[in-house]
Amino acid sequence: MTETLATKTFTYRTRLYGLTAVDLAQLDAYAGLYGQVERKLFAAAAAGQDVPKLKSSTIDRYGITARQFNAIAAGLKGKMSSITQRRDGLLKEAEQRIKKAEAVIERLAKKPKAKKGHPAETAAEKRLRLHQLHQKRRRLATLVARHARMKDDAQASRIRLAFGSNRLFSAQFDLEANALADHAAWREQWRDARSSQFMVIGSKDETAGCQGCVATVHDDDGLSLRLRLPDCLVEQDKYLTIDGVRFAYGHAQVLAALGSSKRFARTTSTGKTSRSLTGTAITYRFVRDAKGWSVLASVAVDAAKRVSAPLKSASTLGAIGVDINADHLAVAQVDRHGNLVEALRIDTIVYGKTGHQRTAVYGDAVKEIVELAARAGKPIVLERLDFSKKKAELEDVDRRHARLLSAMAYRQASEMIQSAAHRRGVEVVEVNPAYTSVIGAVNHARRFGISVHMGAALAIARRAMGLSERPSQRIGLVPVRNGGHVTIALPARNRAVHVWSHWAGVRRALRASLAGYYRSAQAKATAPPLTPFGRPACASGFDGATPSRESLATTARPACPQDLFSPWDGQI
């Protein structure tokens, strides 16, 4: 229980108040010079020059210090590296989108055959189909051109980087839609966006972790920042002092990093004594927005002592599985034997919300999950998911599902869980997501009276503990949205192959059953009442309503045998 987790870097932000007109002018000039040098270095890199070799000439030409050049070069290198590393994934995603669009076009191009008992395609349906076909062909042409450009850039090792954002650059071609009076107004906004921030890089062997921006702690734990200005901007004093800096979140972590700086003496092999500093590096980024200037401090933070027992140790207490969905987080807590203890649904509807609002929604949900794990002393288990393939399938899904999936920020939710767990001392484990939804729907949903997503969370937790994933019954009953269920006959299990091969067959059968169910009238009808034997096994289907959070907080094992089915169980 005393083991600590690895160190993790966190960034804390606060707004700067009390800045004078002179202070604002100096910050604006610093940001303008920073942006200018960064763009010049990017142009040199695009021309094939080695950026580190330009250090001396750039320092002399623009009147900056060596540390300021290092900060600009490091920031530019990070931007270029992110584009290069993301390129293969974007190419793969574009290929998947093209393949899906071609399949949709092939389906729309065929005239649907008239079936017995159904009328042939009407004129209105034909016009709609041809309109959709035309739009999909336009979409395909755009995807093909975009893919060709990305492939050409990859082959030529070309990096495209728009300082100021692509969206703002394109705004000049439609001034009215972007609320711009004329091109001069756009140019002013464009220049401000390209020179709106600068970074001051830190090092552990520098004073207060950063010699370019030295923080001083006052008696009231407030901070003063002494920012080193570029030489070309120095008129009287080469330092800009900013008082009254306090971080609403992470202030204690910043103070701890500042207090870790220590000076020590070291004797060399020649007998000479050298004095050095060691501590925690702090990197500052100053950012200007519509409200003024803010400062962001990035600092390495040691994790709290682990409060969760190791997952596969003798002292394990169980695990908490989390299934991240488009509009909620499904949580399932299991004991050390893999039995369900608690199931929760936490809504995270973020469609139509701003970036800050999405962060707040996920933050509240993540806090609740991490606190639950800390109280229970159990690790959190997540799936290793890649939604690029899912988003590539948006070419042929309904609008509601497409909106939810597009607005979903799985990576953001996953990273927030890992960060919060790091601060709280909770272990986070990631597992393969193969067939967890199918296993949860067939093995766990009806058995425990929980949703299929909670069943998936239960399957995720059990997989991390290395427990069995074999089918628990021969006939699958899977709950549906209106409180009813569909029934499928599970294929025979071949024990000579991996159990996932069996679940692949179950998934095919389940998809066919659900497709037939949602095409039928029963999907919109009220589900039939459950028998007394069926109620404990599927409590969510009493009246077709969604169960309350309180009723799901404590889940008991069903009282009826699992192989006892009522006459209503076969109805669809």
DRENKERO-781755 format. One record per residue (C-alpha): x, y, z; residue in three letters. Coordinates in steps of 0.25 Angstrom, whole numbers, plus 5000, padded with zeros to 4 digits. Each point is the difference from the previous one (the first is absolute). Example, Ala and Ser with C-alpha at 12.3 -4.5 7.8 and 13.67 -1.06 7.14 Angstrom:
2
504949825031ALA;500650144998SER;
END
This chain:
572
500050005000MET;501250095001THR;500449994986GLU;500050134991THR;499650014986LEU;500950074989ALA;500250154999THR;499150074991LYS;500050144994THR;498850095003PHE;499750144994THR;499350115009TYR;499450134995ARG;499750135006THR;499650144995ARG;501050125002LEU;499350125007TYR;500550135003GLY;500950024987LEU;500350144997THR;500050064985ALA;501549995000VAL;499949855004ASP;499049974990LEU;500850064989ALA;501349935004GLN;499249865000LEU;499450034986ASP;501450044995ALA;500649875006TYR;498949924993ALA;500150074987GLY;501549975000LEU;499949865004TYR;499049974989GLY;500850074989GLN;501349925004VAL;499249875001GLU;499450024986ARG;501450034994LYS;500649885006LEU;498849914995PHE;500350064986ALA;501549965001ALA;499649865005ALA;499049994988ALA;501250044991ALA;500849895005GLY;500950085010GLN;500449945014ASP;499450095010VAL;501049985011PRO;501150054991LYS;499250134998LEU;500150045015LYS;501250105000SER;499550074988SER;498650015005THR;500450055013ILE;500850114994ASP;499050044990ARG;498850005009TYR;500650045013GLY;499649895009ILE;500749915010THR;500449864998ALA;499049955010ARG;498950074992GLN;500549944987PHE;499949865006ASN;498650025005ALA;499650044986ILE;500749894993ALA;499449905010ALA;498650054998GLY;500249994985LEU;500649865001LYS;498849955008GLY;499050064990LYS;500749944988MET;500249865007SER;498550005004SER;499650014985ILE;501049904995THR;499649905011GLN;498550024997ARG;500249994985ARG;499949844999ASP;498750005008GLY;499450114992LEU;500349924987LEU;499449885005LYS;498850075005GLU;499850064986ALA;500149874993GLU;499049945009GLN;499150124997ARG;500249984985ILE;499749855001LYS;498750035008LYS;499550114990ALA;500349914988GLU;499149895007ALA;498950105002VAL;500150054986ILE;499949864995GLU;498749975008ARG;499450134996LEU;500349984985ALA;499249875000LYS;498550014998LYS;499349935011PRO;499349874996LYS;498550005002ALA;499749895011LYS;498749925001LYS;498950085008GLY;500850134999HIS;499850114989PRO;501250044990ALA;500850125002GLU;499250134999THR;500450124992ALA;500250085013ALA;500949885006GLU;500850004987LYS;500250155000ARG;500549995014LEU;500949884997ARG;500650074988LEU;500250135008HIS;500849925011GLN;500849934989LEU;500450134994HIS;500450065014GLN;500849875003LYS;500850014987ARG;500450145003ARG;500449965014ARG;500849884994LEU;500750104991ALA;500450095012THR;500549885008LEU;500849954988VAL;500750134998ALA;500350025014ARG;500649865001HIS;500850034988ALA;500650135006ARG;500349935013MET;500749884993LYS;500850104991ASP;500450085013ASP;500449875007ALA;500949964988GLN;500650134999ALA;500250025015SER;499350134999ARG;499350065012ILE;498950104999ARG;499850095012LEU;499150125001ALA;500450105011PHE;498750065004GLY;499149884997SER;499549954986ASN;498650045004ARG;500450155002LEU;500850004987PHE;498849954992SER;499150115007ALA;500650104990GLN;499249944989PHE;498750025006ASP;500150135008LEU;498550015003GLU;499749865005ALA;501250035010ASN;499550145005ALA;501250074993LEU;499850144995ALA;501149994989ASP;501349934997HIS;500850105009ALA;499249965012ALA;500349854997TRP;501550034998ARG;500050075014GLU;499349885006GLN;500949904992TRP;501350075005ARG;499550015015ASP;499749854999ALA;501449974995ARG;500750075011SER;499149975012SER;500949915008GLN;501549975004PHE;500649895008MET;501250015010VAL;500649875002ILE;500549955013GLY;501149915005SER;500349935014LYS;501450065001ASP;499550144999GLU;499550105011THR;498649965004ALA;499949914988GLY;500150104989CYS;501050114999GLN;499150074989GLY;498950025010CYS;500449995014VAL;498849995010ALA;500250055014THR;499149955012VAL;499450115010HIS;499649985014ASP;498649984996ASP;500449894990ASP;499750104988GLY;501050004989LEU;500850114992SER;500549974986LEU;501250064995ARG;500049994985LEU;501350024992ARG;499750084988LEU;500749994987PRO;501250094998ASP;499450074988CYS;498850045009LEU;500850065012VAL;499950155002GLU;500350025015GLN;499849875007ASP;500249864994LYS;499049935009TYR;498550015001LEU;499549985014THR;498549945002ILE;499550005014ASP;498849935006GLY;500049874992VAL;499249895007ARG;499549874993PHE;498649965004ALA;500449864997TYR;501449945002GLY;500550115008HIS;500649905011ALA;500649924989GLN;500750134994VAL;500550045014LEU;500549855002ALA;500850014987ALA;500650145004LEU;500449945014GLY;500749884994SER;501250094994SER;501249975008LYS;501550044998ARG;501149905002PHE;501549994999ALA;500749894992ARG;501549974999THR;500549974987THR;501249904997SER;501050125000THR;499650035014GLY;499250134996LYS;498750035007THR;498850044991SER;498750045005ARG;498749974992SER;498550015002LEU;499049884999THR;498550005001GLY;498750004992THR;499950064986ALA;498950104998ILE;499650044986THR;499150134999TYR;499150034988ARG;499450144999PHE;498750014992VAL;499150114996ARG;498649994997ASP;498850094999ALA;500050025015LYS;501550035002GLY;501249935003TRP;500149865007SER;501249925005VAL;500149854999LEU;501049935009ALA;500449854996SER;500749935011VAL;500349855003ALA;499149955012VAL;500349885008ASP;498849915002ALA;499449985014ALA;500349875007LYS;499249894993ARG;498649975007VAL;499649894991SER;500549865002ALA;500849944988PRO;499049944990LEU;500649864999LYS;500649995014SER;499649915012ALA;499450135007SER;499150044988THR;498650045004LEU;499550004986GLY;499950114989ALA;499150114995ILE;499749994985GLY;499650124992VAL;499350004986ASP;500150144993ILE;498850024991ASN;499550124992ALA;499150065010ASP;500449935014HIS;501049925007LEU;499649865005ALA;500749965013VAL;500049865006ALA;500749965013GLN;500449855002VAL;500649935012ASP;501249915000ARG;499249894994HIS;499550084989GLY;498650015005ASN;499250134998LEU;499950095012VAL;499550134994GLU;499650064987ALA;499950144997LEU;499650094988ARG;500650144999ILE;499450094989ASP;501150084992THR;499150064989ILE;501050104993VAL;499350024986TYR;499950154997GLY;500950045012LYS;501350084999THR;501349955003GLY;500050055015HIS;498649955002GLN;500449864995ARG;501250005009THR;499150045012ALA;499149894997VAL;501049894999TYR;500850065012GLY;498849985009ASP;499749864995ALA;501549965001VAL;500150055014LYS;498949925005GLU;500649874994ILE;501450035006VAL;499450025013GLU;499249875000LEU;501349934996ALA;500850075011ALA;498949965011ARG;499949864995ALA;501649984998GLY;499849944986LYS;500750044987PRO;499250064988ILE;499949924987VAL;499950064987LEU;499949964985GLU;501150034990ARG;499150054990LEU;500350074986ASP;498850084995PHE;500650034986SER;499349884994LYS;498750035007LYS;500150154995LYS;500349944986ALA;498649935000GLU;499350135002LEU;499750004985GLU;498849915002ASP;499450015014VAL;498850085005ASP;500250145003ARG;499849995015ARG;501049895001HIS;501050084992ALA;499850125008ARG;500349935013LEU;501249934995LEU;500650124994SER;499850085013ALA;500649895008MET;501350025006ALA;500549875004TYR;501550035000ARG;499650125009GLN;499249925010ALA;501149895000SER;501150105003GLU;499250075011MET;499849875007ILE;501449974999GLN;500450145005SER;499050005012ALA;500449865004ALA;501550045000HIS;499750115009ARG;499249915009ARG;500949885000GLY;499149914993VAL;500649904990GLU;499450004985VAL;500049884992VAL;499749994985GLU;499549874993VAL;499749954986ASN;498550054997PRO;499749874991ALA;498649965002TYR;499850065013THR;498650064996SER;499549874995VAL;500549925012ILE;499350115009GLY;498749994992ALA;499949855000VAL;500749965013ASN;499750115010HIS;498950104996ALA;498749915003ARG;500749925011ARG;500250125008PHE;498950094995GLY;501050114995ILE;500150064986SER;500949944989VAL;501050125002HIS;500149965015MET;500249864996GLY;501150044991ALA;500750075012ALA;499849885008LEU;500749924989ALA;501150104999ILE;500349985015ALA;500049855000ARG;500950004988ARG;501150085007ALA;499949905011MET;500249884991GLY;498649945003LEU;499249914991SER;499350064988GLU;499349874996ARG;498550014996PRO;499149985013SER;498849954993GLN;499649934987ARG;498950104996ILE;500350155000GLY;499050105005LEU;500550154997VAL;499250125005PRO;499650114991VAL;499650145001ARG;498549995002ASN;500249915012GLY;499849874992GLY;501049904995HIS;500549924988VAL;500349855001THR;501149934992ILE;500549865000ALA;501450005003LEU;500949924990PRO;500749885005ALA;501350025007ARG;501349944994ASN;500949985011ARG;501249984991ALA;500150144996VAL;500050135008HIS;498750055007VAL;500050134992TRP;499749914988SER;498849965006HIS;499650145004TRP;500250054986ALA;498949904995GLY;499150055012VAL;500350154995ARG;499549964986ARG;498849935005ALA;499750125009LEU;500150114990ARG;499149924991ALA;498949995011SER;500150145004LEU;499950054985ALA;498749924999GLY;499550045013TYR;500250154997TYR;499349994986ARG;498849945006SER;498850075007ALA;500449945014GLN;501250095001ALA;499050125002LYS;499049925008ALA;499949995015THR;500749885005ALA;499249885006PRO;500049995015PRO;501049915007LEU;499649885008THR;500349995015PRO;501249914996PHE;500550094989GLY;500050135009ARG;501249985009PRO;500849964988ALA;499650124991CYS;499650115010ALA;500150114989SER;498849954992GLY;498950015010PHE;499350124993ASP;501050034988GLY;500550125008ALA;501550025003THR;500449965014PRO;500450105009SER;501450025005ARG;499749975014GLU;499449864996SER;501249974992LEU;501050045012ALA;499749865007THR;499949884991THR;499649875006ALA;500249864994ARG;498749964993PRO;499249905009ALA;499449924988CYS;500949894993PRO;500650054987GLN;499549894992ASP;498550025004LEU;499350084989PHE;498650054999SER;499049984989PRO;500350154997TRP;501549984998ASP;499949964985GLY;499150124996GLN;500750114991ILE;
END
